[in-house]
């Protein structure tokens, strides 16, 4: 054990303080003045590598969600500084921002990744979605897909593409509702990504939308389960071809709601899916015909709500 060493005077009795391991105590009254210490070691546990070197405290880890992998620094703000010093710091921050991007391509990449981080946060997605979208944006930029397209549209397209590849149900309208790009910009950029990079995407299963739509329509779990059965019939009989998966999901929920006598209108079901009521009615009729063929009991005619 290390011998105690003097570190000042006690704030209670003015006696001498001593330091012992993690604690600073008063030698007279026993007051514990401080019980924490700074740990200069790494924040992680690691083992020796092949060269016998240990990882040290070197700052935050690298991030694929930043154009420079997080190597750059930031100049903070001092609210209590004199006006002259604040103006000087503002000029330094401006020059620092300009120096972070050596070319227009770097600047576009930085803006694109900033937009991706904002979209992922607005859509309540995880960090893995953010990193994958940033990697996809970088690959698209390296392939020259930004030429003739907006940065915001490409950023929104990468987020939508990552959701598609991960089988996470996010409609184009949901992404563009929080993006700084239109639906046309997103779909054009997504088509370019899919064509040039060969994204691993397939048709969306309508059942992916059912829990979220059922929650928005405030439907019972029994109705959601019945809608899942209808969606399985639609998928097995390939009735969803050429139709939006979100509209098929809404039609399945509407069919199940009518079967259970729930108060849900065609307009309400169509609104949550972003489709027209006429589209929902067409899918609803096909579901009724298929369910009757399966021996299920459901209403054969849509109402005029």
Secondary structure, DSSP 8 states (H G I E B T S, - for coil): ----EEEEE-TTT--EEEEETTEEEETTT--EEE------S-SS-----TT-------SS---TTSTTTT--------TTS-HHHHHHHHHHHHHHHHHT-SSHHHHHHHHHHHHHHHHHHHTT--HHHHHHHHHHHHHHHHTTTTTTS-HHHHHHHHHHHHHHHTT----HHHHHHHSSS-HHHHHHHHHHHHHHH--------THHHHHHHHHHTT--HHHHHHHHHHHHHHHHTTTTTTS-HHHHHHHHHHHHHHHTT----HHHHHHHHT--HHHHHHHHHHHHHHHHHTT----SS----
